[in-house]
Amino acid sequence: MRLTLFLLGCGLAFAQGRPPGVVDANVAGVPNLPAQRIAGNDLIAVSVYDSPELTRTVRVGADGMIRLPMLKERIRADGLLPGELENAIAEALNSEQILVDPIVTVTILEYHSRPISVVGAVRKPVTFQAVGKVTLLDALVMAEGLTSDAGPELLLMRPQPADADAPASPVEQRIPLQALLSAADPELNVTLTGGEEIRIPEARKIYVVGNVKKPGAFPVRDGSEATVLKVLALAEGLVPFTGRRAYIFRAGADSATRQEIPIELEQILERKSADVALQADDVLYIPDNKGRRRTAAIIDRLSGFGASTASGVLIWRR
């Protein structure tokens, strides 16, 4: 009798110590991601109460289907919310008479079906998943902001659902960066749901070469007029012995031709002539005045010769 009671007590203790449902170690303690619709390549965790053989992590196939053990048919997960997939799995288990009134929990571990790409003139081109509410500014923050070469607008490529007769094609939207960053129009900060590509083209440039301290390419910003004096300021000014005239090389109507436009640089600097406007892709060439340079070199030599004779040091060589 005592042996029977002892064995019965051990059985009760074992029954109380066993958890009601065994959960996969990868699932336990993982918070559910925001409830978005499931799609191909997403990673989900399926937990069935008191059925460890059905509790596991499952990768949704590219066709949007999942397969669970003991079920003959695959289950479509594409387009369902976690709660809707729970009902679909429970119904399948019940209809195939595997379990009666099963309790199913579906947890989204990773979204892989909602990529957002940010490329172009950003500090860190990146591709990430749209989890929860993601806006256009959030995407720029993920890319660590814009570079100094960023143009005046960004291109937002959105996927468009395919019709029965026509294939899917992306929809392009141009958004001015200045209005977006200054919050001048809050509607420009659109919500992203995944599948978008954000492109930030580099700004068009004006090129400065020749007798300047810092030759280079300088971006043309939207809303500001580029002129010869402004570009010279960006190039940190002129170096000595600059010519009186400069030249602007500008692409003609035919891309194969290029115009050469002379400007009176000295008169512009002396405020005797109006400043000249520049266009994107212009090349501003500041030539060297070789005559002035040779004259200055001769004067330097004569000055050195006079200083040497005045000091009483004179060397004659034949």
Salt bridges, closest charged atoms under 4 A:
ASP42 OD2 - ARG114 NH1 3.64
ASP50 OD1 - ARG18 NH1 3.51
ASP63 OD2 - ARG74 NH2 3.00
GLU84 OE1 - ARG37 NH1 3.29
GLU110 OE1 - ARG59 NH2 3.93
GLU110 OE1 - HIS112 NE2 2.74
GLU153 OE2 - ARG174 NH1 2.63
GLU172 OE2 - ARG174 NH2 3.41
GLU196 OE2 - ARG158 NH1 3.55
GLU197 OE2 - ARG199 NE 2.91
GLU202 OE1 - LYS205 NZ 3.43
GLU264 OE2 - ARG245 NH2 2.72
GLU266 OE1 - ARG244 NE 3.10
GLU266 OE2 - ARG292 NH2 3.32
GLU270 OE1 - LYS272 NZ 3.33
ASP281 OD2 - ARG204 NH2 2.59
ASP282 OD2 - ARG250 NH2 2.75
ASP288 OD2 - ARG293 NE 3.00
